[in-house]
Amino acid sequence: MTSSNREAVRLYEITYLGTGPEPYVRTVEAGKVASAIEHAGEHGMQLLVRPCTHPHDAPGKEDA
């Protein structure tokens, strides 16, 4: 495992709004952002997309 591999992957935080008392948040790679937007549009959901500034802190990426 090298730090250069982690830096090469661009991560985005997707926040699904209006999903309950606390919004559902997940982290995806850049190539998955378009499909998340498409899925939200098909289901009338709103979402917020933000680039992750600290990819090593992203949830679900510990096993990478």
C-alpha positions in Angstrom: 0.0 0.0 0.0 1.4 3.3 -1.0 0.2 6.8 -0.4 0.4 7.7 -4.1 -2.4 5.2 -4.8 -4.7 6.9 -2.3 -3.9 10.3 -3.7 -4.8 9.3 -7.3 -8.4 8.4 -6.4 -10.6 11.4 -6.2 -13.4 11.0 -3.6 -16.7 12.8 -3.3 -19.1 13.0 -0.4 -22.7 12.5 -1.5 -25.4 13.7 1.0 -29.0 12.6 0.3 -31.3 15.3 1.6 -34.7 14.7 3.1 -34.1 11.0 3.9 -35.1 11.3 7.6 -34.0 13.1 10.7 -30.3 12.7 9.6 -29.4 12.7 6.0 -27.8 9.7 4.4 -24.1 10.3 3.5 -21.8 8.1 1.5 -18.4 8.5 -0.1 -17.9 7.6 -3.7 -15.1 7.7 -6.3 -15.3 10.3 -9.0 -16.6 7.8 -11.6 -19.6 7.0 -9.5 -20.9 10.6 -9.0 -22.9 10.7 -12.2 -24.7 7.5 -11.4 -25.6 8.8 -7.9 -27.0 12.0 -9.5 -29.0 10.0 -12.1 -30.4 7.6 -9.4 -31.4 10.6 -7.3 -33.1 12.3 -10.2 -35.1 9.1 -11.1 -36.4 8.9 -7.5 -37.1 12.7 -7.0 -34.3 13.0 -4.4 -32.1 15.9 -3.7 -28.5 15.5 -3.0 -25.4 17.5 -2.2 -22.1 16.6 -3.8 -18.8 17.8 -2.3 -15.2 16.8 -3.0 -13.6 15.1 0.0 -10.6 17.1 1.2 -9.2 14.3 3.3 -9.7 11.0 1.4 -7.9 9.0 4.2 -10.7 10.0 6.6 -13.5 8.8 4.3 -15.9 6.2 5.8 -15.8 2.8 4.1 -12.3 3.3 2.6 -10.4 1.7 5.5 -10.0 -1.6 3.7 -8.4 0.1 0.6 
